Amino acid sequence: MTNTFQCEGGCGREIKDFPRRKTRFCRSCIGTVNGQDRAKVEKARASMKKRMQDPAFKAEHIRRTSEGLRARLASDPDEAARRREAGRALGKSGLGHAAQGAGSEPRIRVGRMQTERYLGWCPMHLRDQYRDLVNKKGVPALEARQIIEQQIAADQAKLTPFERQLKLIREGKATVAPKFKPTTDTGPYTLGGVASGMI
């Protein structure tokens, strides 16, 4: 039968013992202990930064954590209210604006990220036209998008098939066909039947 012992973190939990156990702490307390060890924090930070360089891992991580947070807030109204109040208090404090003034590198980076989030569908050369429609001419955003998408379709229709293929390659959405490699060895001859040694 498995023995139990009391967590040494002071929380009072009874923990099951097993042969490969490395600590005498429960899961919650070991998180606190590791969080206070600067060397472990730095090691974990470096490891996570390295893993976040992979776009697929980063997207999956963001999806999982976002879903978890949404589920938690939906099931715990007290936590949702606490976070709302904390956000309002932080916004009123002005600490973020004071730390990062206008034109600072983080603000520029966030501005570019927001532009891509909202205008990622729009080609770069048509973004100014979209902004003019919305900001200067007062066209609703949905109608402005339809106008720009019609413009994109008209521009696409004018291109030859070769120009369309080149455009896809430039945008990284298509690749150049790989070099032809015969599936069987035809010997020392070219496709025309001439021995390659005579060329």
ABEGO torsion letter per residue (X at the ends): XBBBBBBAAGAGBBBBBBAABABABBAAAAAAAAAABAAAAAAAAAAAAAAAABAAAAAAAAAAAAAAAAAAAAABAAAAAAAAAAAAAAAAAGAAAAABBBGBAAAAAAAAAAAAAAAAABBAAAAAAAAAAAAAAGBBAAAAAAAAAAAAAAAAAABBAAAAAAAAAAAGABBBBBBBBBABBAEABBAAGBBAAAX
